[in-house]
Amino acid sequence: MAMRFDDDEPGSPWTFVLYLDEDADDARRGALERIFTGKLGGDALEHFPWAWKAATCLAVRPAAIEVSHEPRRQWLRVRDHVSVRIREAWQGDETVTCVVPGHEEPGEELIADELRVSDGPLEFAYEGNCGYAARFDYAG
């Protein structure tokens, strides 16, 4: 998912695009869409703010998704839309996790070398910002 929200806007609405592996068949993509948008209920309604707060899903796109989980060199690419590269682990004493799902799971705080999204109204790029890597386990 590529997403944005603004705590300064009333209700902190979410805007997002959901990317699903282009190699998945229609049934699998449909199931994943229902999970990630909260339409199936379950844990999503506890953990996914865009499922229980005001949100706009701009698109659900089949896409080529590539990922590497090599420690401290992780990267993710969603062809033509998203690029994330991790530089290193966060060395500070502050906790940088937030409302984004996964922060309650054991994981690792990281620093991104690149975080770029280029998909219609979602256009932004950052470097040196903090992130968090954790496992994902849907228990819906």
N, C-alpha and C positions, 0 to 999 in steps of 0.2 A: 504494500500500500504506500502511496505517497499521500501525505495529508498536511493540513495546516489547521490551526485553531488560534484564537486570540482571546486571552483571558480578559482583555479590556472591552470586548464586545459583550453586550448583555447575553447571558446564557452560554457564553464561550462556545459558539457553534463550530462544528467541524466541517471541513470540506475535504473530500478525498477522491482518489482514483484507486480502484482495486485492480491489480494485475494478477492474472492467473496463467499458469504455464500453458503455452500454446499447444503442447503435445498432449494435454489432457483431453479426454472426450467430453462431449456436451454434458453428460450426466455428472461427471466429476467436477467440471467447472461450475455447474449449477449448484451442487452440494457445497462446494467451497464458498461460493458467493453467499449462499444462505447462512453459512457459519459465520463468515467474517462481517456480514452486515447485521448479524443478530436476529435474522428472520427465523432461525431455528430455536431461538431462546437459549437455554442452558447457560454455561459459564460465560458466554459472550456478553450477556446482559449484566454481568458483574464486573467484567474486565475491560470491555471495549467501550470507551466513552462515546464514540460515534454511534453506538448501538442504543444507548439510553439517553443521549443528549440531542439537542437540535443538530442535525447533520444534513449535508447535501452530498450525495454520491454523484460525482460528475460523470463517471464512466466505469464500466467493468470491461477490461480489455484482455483478450488473449495476447500473450507476449512471450518472446524468448527471454527466459530468466536464467542467468548464470550466477553462481555463488561459489566462493571459496571460504572455508572455515579455518584456514591456517591461522593459528594463534598470532595475534597482534599484526597480522597482515591480511585480515579478512577483507573481502570485497564482495559487492553485489552489483549486478548490472541488469537492468530491464531495458532491452534494446530500444534505443532512440528516446528513452524517457527518464531513466533514473541511473545514477552512478554513485556508489558509496565506496570509499576506500578508508580503511582504518590505519592510523599511523602507529599508535601505541596505547598502552594502558594509562588511565588517568592516575597521576601520582599524588594528587592533592588529598587533603584530609576531608574535604567536603563531599557530601553525597550528592550526586548529580541526577539520580533517577527522578522520574516524575510520573505523571498520570498515564503515560504511554504503556500499554500492556507489556508485562514481563518484569516490571520493576520489583514486583513482590517475590519473584523467583530468584534463586541463587544465580548469580551471573557476574559479569565483569564490566566495570565502568571504563569507557574507552574514549579516545580522541580521534575524530575523523580528519583525515587528510583532505577528503573531498566529500561533500554531500550536495549532489546536484539533481534537481528535478526540472524537467522541461516538458510540460504536457498541458497545453492550452492555458487555462487560468492558473494552474499551478506551475509557476516559474520562479525558481530561487536557487541560489548556490551559496554554500558556506564552506569554510575551511577552519580547522582548529577548534570546532565545537565539540561538546561532549555528547556521548551516546551511551547506550547500554546494550550488552549482548546477553541473552538468556535463552533457555530452552523454551519451546512452545509445546504445550500439551493440551489439546482441546478435550474437555471431559463432558461435553454437552449431554 
